Amino acid sequence: MSRRVRMGIALALAGGLVPALALAPQWSSRLLAAAARWPGGIGEWGARLLAGREDEPATHRALLLLASDGIESRTRAELARELLERRERRALPHVVRALNGPDAPLAATCSQLLAGFAGSGSSFAPDDPAERRASIVRDWNLWWRRQEVPVVSTSGTSGSSPPVPVETAAGSAPRETP
């Protein structure tokens, strides 16, 4: 075990988790993903740091956590916020799914994050009337359907080639409503 790894273990055991993560980057995405599963502030802190990293293993773990219903809503909101601030398009289906979920505060946060990501569009607060929330969710669902990349087969009739995504023009965000 290298001196750097031993120092990381010692700092983690001594309560200095953030310096320990900086010294042991090979552990950091795993530790942050584990921290994101904790309730309360620790989970939010872990989610924020995990999703803020731009390496693929950390992004992959953040996307898996965002897709999970087994973590707190505020933690999922932090994951979504960080990933969308990084313009991580792979987070969009999970954010839209949460927008359509039963958790009103998480859905409201998702509507605000989508408006920020798209650069326009409406959002709602958790205590807005149900009709307003439903209308905005419907608009974002329509926006999302226009964003999806259609898949076509390149194989003609044989079906042996893998499907290839076809780029389409991005649809505009839902109109803003007062």
Secondary structure, DSSP 8 states (H G I E B T S, - for coil): --HHHHHHHHHHHTT-HHHHHHH-HHHHHHHHHHHHTSSHHHHHHHHHHHHH--SHHHHHHHHHHHH-SSS-HHHHHHHHHHHHHTT-GGGHHHHHHHHTSS-HHHHHHHHHHHHHHHSS-----TTS-HHHHHHHHHHHHHHHHHHS--EEESSTTS--S-EEE-------------
